[in-house]
Amino acid sequence: MALLQDLKTFVSVGLVTVVLTTVCYSQSSLANQTVKWDDYTFKFLSTGQMAQVLGSDGKVVGTILTMNGDLQVIPLPGTDEEKLKKSFADWKAFYARSHTQAAAAAGTSAAPSSPGAEPSVPCPTSYGATYFDGSAWKTMMLAVQMPREHDVSLKQGFKDLGKNPLNPRAGEMVVTRYKDPAAPLTVGTNQSFCIGIPANFNPSQILIGAVDVKKDHREIEEAVSTRDSWMPPKRIQPVDIKRISDTVVVVTPKTPLPAGQYILGGPPMVGIYDFGVNGNP
C-alpha cells in the first residue's frame, strides 16, 4: 500500500510539473502527435508535454512526463525498462537535432557505414537506397523482378491441412523471381544502407532477406497460407533500423551477413533492391 501511495504521489507531482514548468519542447510540434520509434509508439496529449507509451503489441508500457523542463519516460513495472529508456533517449537526441537551425540548414544527416564507424560524408536525403563504399554514398538499383510462378508443395499441403482441413489453397506456393543469378552490386558483410522513406512510413517494414540462386535467376518461394509478410520469416536477416530524420533511416545487419544473394526493401512504399555479399568485411 505504501508503494502504491508513493506511486500516486509521484504521478501527481509529475502532473503538476507538466502544468507549471516552461519546457524546451515546442507544444505546437508535439501536441496530439503520434510518434513511432523503434518498437514503441508515443501518443502525446493536447499539451504536448505528456504522452502514453505503447509497445509493439499496443499495450501501455510507460508514460512520458515533463519534469524540470525536460521530457522523461517512466516505464511501467514488469516491462523492459532499459530498452524503453534507451529508445526514448535516442528519440530525444533525434528530436533535438532535427529541430535546430543547423540541421535545417544542412539538410542532411550523418549515418554509419558499418557498425562502430561513421563516414565523413553525410547520408543522402533523396528517395531511394544507397550504400557507402568507403568514400562516398552510391545509389542502389531496383531489383529487376520477373513474372511470378506458382507451384504446389505436398509437404506444405500436409502442414496446411493439419491446421485447417478445409483450406482450399493447401500446398499452394508463390515463387517470386529476380533477373540473373547474381545482383549487379556486391558489398561486404558489415554493410549499412541509407534509405529514404515517406514521413508516415513505419520503418520496421524494411527487411533484408536471403534469396536462392538458380541457373539464370534468383528466387524466393513462399506458401500462400503463410504470407503474413512480404518476406518469408525464415529468410529474414536481423537488422537494426535507426531513423535519423523524418524521411531517412539507416539499416544495418545485427550480425555479419554470410556470403550470398539478398534483397532489401519494404514494399509498397519502399522499393526492392538487390545485392550480393562476398564474405569479406
Helices and strands as residue ranges (DSSP letters): H 2-20, H 27-30, E 34-37, E 40-44, E 50-54, E 60-67, E 70-75, H 81-98, H 101-106, E 128-132, E 137-139, E 145-152, H 154-163, E 172-179, E 186-187, E 193-196, G 203-205, E 207-213, E 217-223, G 224-226, G 233-235, E 236-237, E 239-245, E 248-253, E 260-266, E 270-277
